[in-house]
Amino acid sequence: KDLYHEICEMADYIFFVAEPDLHQLLKIAHPLTQKERKLVSYLGLEKVRIIGNKFSPVLLKHEIVEECFGDKVLTALPPYEIEDVFESQLNSSTLLSSRNYYKELEGIMKEIAELLLPNQLLNSKKSSILSGFRFRKSES
């Protein structure tokens, strides 16, 4: 066994963040090189979870995505409107300053937190799972 597999065996969970890049997904679906086969072997571990980045709900159900990841997808961050991203950068704020994006990310992060954190910690605070992060634009 190689070092990475030994490290993976020690972990409770292993998270991979995947992008909707067809070329890369096809390498997972049909690995040709030793490096690609090694990556796919990690994806086969039971403790692996996939977090999709820029995946729409429709894309998550695409047959190529399902072939690559099966039931390993834990959650996905949707693609954000480029105009909203541009405006937030222009205004020196974050995209998550918007109430809608904040609530959306909170739900996504909760799925991950529920897997990692004990119930006592999840239920001990009534505040947001994101309350410790400074996503909101500070009012001066």
PyRosetta script that sets phi, psi and omega in degrees:
from pyrosetta import init, pose_from_sequence

init()
pose = pose_from_sequence("KDLYHEICEMADYIFFVAEPDLHQLLKIAHPLTQKERKLVSYLGLEKVRIIGNKFSPVLLKHEIVEECFGDKVLTALPPYEIEDVFESQLNSSTLLSSRNYYKELEGIMKEIAELLLPNQLLNSKKSSILSGFRFRKSES")
pose.set_psi(1, 145.5)
pose.set_omega(1, 178.4)
pose.set_phi(2, -89.5)
pose.set_psi(2, 170.1)
pose.set_omega(2, -176.5)
pose.set_phi(3, -57.9)
pose.set_psi(3, -41.7)
pose.set_omega(3, -177.8)
pose.set_phi(4, -64.1)
pose.set_psi(4, -40.7)
pose.set_omega(4, 177.4)
pose.set_phi(5, -64.6)
pose.set_psi(5, -37.4)
pose.set_omega(5, 177.5)
pose.set_phi(6, -64.2)
pose.set_psi(6, -41.9)
pose.set_omega(6, 177.5)
pose.set_phi(7, -64.3)
pose.set_psi(7, -43.0)
pose.set_omega(7, 179.0)
pose.set_phi(8, -60.8)
pose.set_psi(8, -36.4)
pose.set_omega(8, 178.8)
pose.set_phi(9, -65.5)
pose.set_psi(9, -29.1)
pose.set_omega(9, 179.8)
pose.set_phi(10, -77.5)
pose.set_psi(10, -25.7)
pose.set_omega(10, -174.8)
pose.set_phi(11, -76.4)
pose.set_psi(11, 148.5)
pose.set_omega(11, 172.8)
pose.set_phi(12, -76.5)
pose.set_psi(12, -42.1)
pose.set_omega(12, 178.8)
pose.set_phi(13, -138.7)
pose.set_psi(13, 152.2)
pose.set_omega(13, 175.7)
pose.set_phi(14, -127.4)
pose.set_psi(14, 123.3)
pose.set_omega(14, -179.1)
pose.set_phi(15, -108.0)
pose.set_psi(15, 132.0)
pose.set_omega(15, 170.8)
pose.set_phi(16, -114.8)
pose.set_psi(16, 136.8)
pose.set_omega(16, 174.0)
pose.set_phi(17, -102.2)
pose.set_psi(17, 123.8)
pose.set_omega(17, -175.7)
pose.set_phi(18, -114.7)
pose.set_psi(18, 143.3)
pose.set_omega(18, 175.8)
pose.set_phi(19, -105.0)
pose.set_psi(19, 153.6)
pose.set_omega(19, 178.1)
pose.set_phi(20, -80.3)
pose.set_psi(20, 62.7)
pose.set_omega(20, -179.2)
pose.set_phi(21, -103.5)
pose.set_psi(21, 108.1)
pose.set_omega(21, -173.7)
pose.set_phi(22, -56.7)
pose.set_psi(22, -42.5)
pose.set_omega(22, -179.2)
pose.set_phi(23, -58.9)
pose.set_psi(23, -45.5)
pose.set_omega(23, 179.8)
pose.set_phi(24, -69.7)
pose.set_psi(24, -38.0)
pose.set_omega(24, 178.6)
pose.set_phi(25, -63.5)
pose.set_psi(25, -38.1)
pose.set_omega(25, 178.5)
pose.set_phi(26, -67.0)
pose.set_psi(26, -30.7)
pose.set_omega(26, 175.6)
pose.set_phi(27, -66.4)
pose.set_psi(27, -31.5)
pose.set_omega(27, 177.4)
pose.set_phi(28, -76.2)
pose.set_psi(28, -43.2)
pose.set_omega(28, -178.8)
pose.set_phi(29, -66.5)
pose.set_psi(29, -35.7)
pose.set_omega(29, -177.2)
pose.set_phi(30, -136.4)
pose.set_psi(30, 73.8)
pose.set_omega(30, -177.4)
pose.set_phi(31, -66.8)
pose.set_psi(31, 131.3)
pose.set_omega(31, -178.9)
pose.set_phi(32, -107.9)
pose.set_psi(32, -37.4)
pose.set_omega(32, -176.2)
pose.set_phi(33, -95.1)
pose.set_psi(33, 165.5)
pose.set_omega(33, 177.3)
pose.set_phi(34, -61.0)
pose.set_psi(34, -40.5)
pose.set_omega(34, 179.8)
pose.set_phi(35, -62.3)
pose.set_psi(35, -43.1)
pose.set_omega(35, 178.9)
pose.set_phi(36, -65.9)
pose.set_psi(36, -41.3)
pose.set_omega(36, 178.7)
pose.set_phi(37, -64.1)
pose.set_psi(37, -36.3)
pose.set_omega(37, 178.3)
pose.set_phi(38, -64.7)
pose.set_psi(38, -44.9)
pose.set_omega(38, 177.9)
pose.set_phi(39, -59.3)
pose.set_psi(39, -46.2)
pose.set_omega(39, -179.3)
pose.set_phi(40, -62.5)
pose.set_psi(40, -32.9)
pose.set_omega(40, 177.9)
pose.set_phi(41, -64.8)
pose.set_psi(41, -34.9)
pose.set_omega(41, 176.2)
pose.set_phi(42, -67.6)
pose.set_psi(42, -40.2)
pose.set_omega(42, -179.6)
pose.set_phi(43, -63.0)
pose.set_psi(43, -23.3)
pose.set_omega(43, 179.7)
pose.set_phi(44, -78.2)
pose.set_psi(44, -11.1)
pose.set_omega(44, 179.9)
pose.set_phi(45, -67.3)
pose.set_psi(45, 141.1)
pose.set_omega(45, -176.3)
pose.set_phi(46, -61.5)
pose.set_psi(46, -32.7)
pose.set_omega(46, -175.5)
pose.set_phi(47, -82.8)
pose.set_psi(47, 2.1)
pose.set_omega(47, -179.5)
pose.set_phi(48, -80.3)
pose.set_psi(48, 136.5)
pose.set_omega(48, 172.9)
pose.set_phi(49, -129.5)
pose.set_psi(49, 145.1)
pose.set_omega(49, 179.8)
pose.set_phi(50, -107.9)
pose.set_psi(50, 134.3)
pose.set_omega(50, 171.2)
pose.set_phi(51, -112.3)
pose.set_psi(51, 117.3)
pose.set_omega(51, -179.9)
pose.set_phi(52, -81.4)
pose.set_psi(52, 135.1)
pose.set_omega(52, 176.2)
pose.set_phi(53, -111.9)
pose.set_psi(53, 122.3)
pose.set_omega(53, -179.1)
pose.set_phi(54, 68.8)
pose.set_psi(54, 37.0)
pose.set_omega(54, 176.7)
pose.set_phi(55, -104.8)
pose.set_psi(55, 125.1)
pose.set_omega(55, 173.0)
pose.set_phi(56, -81.3)
pose.set_psi(56, 161.4)
pose.set_omega(56, 177.1)
pose.set_phi(57, -57.6)
pose.set_psi(57, -36.8)
pose.set_omega(57, 178.7)
pose.set_phi(58, -65.5)
pose.set_psi(58, -43.8)
pose.set_omega(58, -179.3)
pose.set_phi(59, -64.4)
pose.set_psi(59, -35.4)
pose.set_omega(59, 178.6)
pose.set_phi(60, -61.5)
pose.set_psi(60, -26.9)
pose.set_omega(60, -178.3)
pose.set_phi(61, -94.4)
pose.set_psi(61, 1.3)
pose.set_omega(61, -179.8)
pose.set_phi(62, -64.7)
pose.set_psi(62, 143.9)
pose.set_omega(62, -175.1)
pose.set_phi(63, -61.1)
pose.set_psi(63, -32.8)
pose.set_omega(63, 178.7)
pose.set_phi(64, -68.4)
pose.set_psi(64, -43.1)
pose.set_omega(64, 178.5)
pose.set_phi(65, -63.4)
pose.set_psi(65, -43.5)
pose.set_omega(65, 178.7)
pose.set_phi(66, -65.4)
pose.set_psi(66, -37.1)
pose.set_omega(66, 177.8)
pose.set_phi(67, -64.5)
pose.set_psi(67, -39.8)
pose.set_omega(67, -178.2)
pose.set_phi(68, -72.2)
pose.set_psi(68, -44.2)
pose.set_omega(68, -168.8)
pose.set_phi(69, -114.6)
pose.set_psi(69, -15.4)
pose.set_omega(69, 180.0)
pose.set_phi(70, 53.7)
pose.set_psi(70, -128.7)
pose.set_omega(70, -179.3)
pose.set_phi(71, -95.6)
pose.set_psi(71, 18.8)
pose.set_omega(71, -177.1)
pose.set_phi(72, -82.7)
pose.set_psi(72, -11.6)
pose.set_omega(72, -178.1)
pose.set_phi(73, -72.3)
pose.set_psi(73, 116.7)
pose.set_omega(73, 179.4)
pose.set_phi(74, -82.5)
pose.set_psi(74, -47.8)
pose.set_omega(74, -178.4)
pose.set_phi(75, -162.2)
pose.set_psi(75, 173.2)
pose.set_omega(75, -180.0)
pose.set_phi(76, -146.9)
pose.set_psi(76, 141.0)
pose.set_omega(76, 172.2)
pose.set_phi(77, -89.3)
pose.set_psi(77, 127.3)
pose.set_omega(77, -178.7)
pose.set_phi(78, -75.2)
pose.set_psi(78, 162.7)
pose.set_omega(78, 173.6)
pose.set_phi(79, -71.7)
pose.set_psi(79, 132.7)
pose.set_omega(79, 179.6)
pose.set_phi(80, -92.5)
pose.set_psi(80, 152.0)
pose.set_omega(80, 179.3)
pose.set_phi(81, -62.3)
pose.set_psi(81, 126.6)
pose.set_omega(81, -177.1)
pose.set_phi(82, -61.9)
pose.set_psi(82, -31.6)
pose.set_omega(82, 178.0)
pose.set_phi(83, -65.2)
pose.set_psi(83, -39.2)
pose.set_omega(83, 178.1)
pose.set_phi(84, -66.1)
pose.set_psi(84, -40.8)
pose.set_omega(84, 177.6)
pose.set_phi(85, -62.1)
pose.set_psi(85, -46.6)
pose.set_omega(85, -179.8)
pose.set_phi(86, -59.9)
pose.set_psi(86, -47.1)
pose.set_omega(86, -179.2)
pose.set_phi(87, -63.2)
pose.set_psi(87, -40.4)
pose.set_omega(87, 179.9)
pose.set_phi(88, -65.6)
pose.set_psi(88, -38.4)
pose.set_omega(88, 176.8)
pose.set_phi(89, -66.3)
pose.set_psi(89, -41.9)
pose.set_omega(89, -179.9)
pose.set_phi(90, -61.5)
pose.set_psi(90, -36.5)
pose.set_omega(90, -178.5)
pose.set_phi(91, -90.6)
pose.set_psi(91, 8.9)
pose.set_omega(91, -179.1)
pose.set_phi(92, 53.2)
pose.set_psi(92, 39.2)
pose.set_omega(92, 176.0)
pose.set_phi(93, -123.4)
pose.set_psi(93, -173.2)
pose.set_omega(93, 176.0)
pose.set_phi(94, -107.2)
pose.set_psi(94, 158.6)
pose.set_omega(94, 177.0)
pose.set_phi(95, -60.9)
pose.set_psi(95, -29.5)
pose.set_omega(95, -176.9)
pose.set_phi(96, -80.6)
pose.set_psi(96, 3.5)
pose.set_omega(96, 172.6)
pose.set_phi(97, -66.7)
pose.set_psi(97, -24.2)
pose.set_omega(97, 178.6)
pose.set_phi(98, -73.9)
pose.set_psi(98, 133.3)
pose.set_omega(98, -179.1)
pose.set_phi(99, -56.3)
pose.set_psi(99, -41.5)
pose.set_omega(99, -177.3)
pose.set_phi(100, -64.3)
pose.set_psi(100, -45.9)
pose.set_omega(100, -179.0)
pose.set_phi(101, -67.3)
pose.set_psi(101, -37.4)
pose.set_omega(101, -179.8)
pose.set_phi(102, -62.0)
pose.set_psi(102, -48.2)
pose.set_omega(102, 180.0)
pose.set_phi(103, -62.6)
pose.set_psi(103, -40.6)
pose.set_omega(103, -179.8)
pose.set_phi(104, -63.3)
pose.set_psi(104, -46.6)
pose.set_omega(104, -179.7)
pose.set_phi(105, -67.0)
pose.set_psi(105, -35.2)
pose.set_omega(105, 178.7)
pose.set_phi(106, -59.0)
pose.set_psi(106, -42.8)
pose.set_omega(106, 178.6)
pose.set_phi(107, -64.5)
pose.set_psi(107, -40.4)
pose.set_omega(107, 179.3)
pose.set_phi(108, -66.5)
pose.set_psi(108, -45.1)
pose.set_omega(108, -179.5)
pose.set_phi(109, -66.0)
pose.set_psi(109, -31.5)
pose.set_omega(109, 179.3)
pose.set_phi(110, -63.2)
pose.set_psi(110, -38.2)
pose.set_omega(110, 178.2)
pose.set_phi(111, -59.9)
pose.set_psi(111, -40.6)
pose.set_omega(111, 179.9)
pose.set_phi(112, -71.9)
pose.set_psi(112, -44.7)
pose.set_omega(112, -178.6)
pose.set_phi(113, -61.9)
pose.set_psi(113, -38.0)
pose.set_omega(113, -179.9)
pose.set_phi(114, -62.0)
pose.set_psi(114, -29.0)
pose.set_omega(114, 178.6)
pose.set_phi(115, -76.8)
pose.set_psi(115, -34.5)
pose.set_omega(115, -171.6)
pose.set_phi(116, -96.7)
pose.set_psi(116, -32.0)
pose.set_omega(116, -172.0)
pose.set_phi(117, -102.0)
pose.set_psi(117, 147.6)
pose.set_omega(117, 176.5)
pose.set_phi(118, -67.9)
pose.set_psi(118, 151.3)
pose.set_omega(118, -178.1)
pose.set_phi(119, -56.1)
pose.set_psi(119, -37.1)
pose.set_omega(119, -179.0)
pose.set_phi(120, -59.3)
pose.set_psi(120, -40.3)
pose.set_omega(120, -179.3)
pose.set_phi(121, -72.9)
pose.set_psi(121, -39.2)
pose.set_omega(121, 179.4)
pose.set_phi(122, -64.8)
pose.set_psi(122, -37.9)
pose.set_omega(122, -175.5)
pose.set_phi(123, -92.6)
pose.set_psi(123, -8.0)
pose.set_omega(123, -174.9)
pose.set_phi(124, -72.3)
pose.set_psi(124, -27.8)
pose.set_omega(124, -178.9)
pose.set_phi(125, -115.1)
pose.set_psi(125, 138.2)
pose.set_omega(125, 176.2)
pose.set_phi(126, -86.2)
pose.set_psi(126, -11.0)
pose.set_omega(126, -177.6)
pose.set_phi(127, -77.2)
pose.set_psi(127, 173.3)
pose.set_omega(127, -176.8)
pose.set_phi(128, -64.4)
pose.set_psi(128, 149.2)
pose.set_omega(128, 175.1)
pose.set_phi(129, -63.3)
pose.set_psi(129, -23.1)
pose.set_omega(129, -179.0)
pose.set_phi(130, -96.0)
pose.set_psi(130, 6.8)
pose.set_omega(130, -173.7)
pose.set_phi(131, -60.7)
pose.set_psi(131, -24.8)
pose.set_omega(131, 179.6)
pose.set_phi(132, -81.3)
pose.set_psi(132, -9.3)
pose.set_omega(132, -179.4)
pose.set_phi(133, -99.2)
pose.set_psi(133, 148.1)
pose.set_omega(133, -179.1)
pose.set_phi(134, -102.4)
pose.set_psi(134, 74.1)
pose.set_omega(134, 179.0)
pose.set_phi(135, -85.9)
pose.set_psi(135, -28.0)
pose.set_omega(135, -174.3)
pose.set_phi(136, -79.2)
pose.set_psi(136, 146.9)
pose.set_omega(136, 178.2)
pose.set_phi(137, -69.2)
pose.set_psi(137, 129.3)
pose.set_omega(137, -179.4)
pose.set_phi(138, -74.2)
pose.set_psi(138, 139.7)
pose.set_omega(138, 179.1)
pose.set_phi(139, -90.1)
pose.set_psi(139, 122.6)
pose.set_omega(139, -179.5)
pose.set_phi(140, -101.5)
pose.dump_pdb("model.pdb")
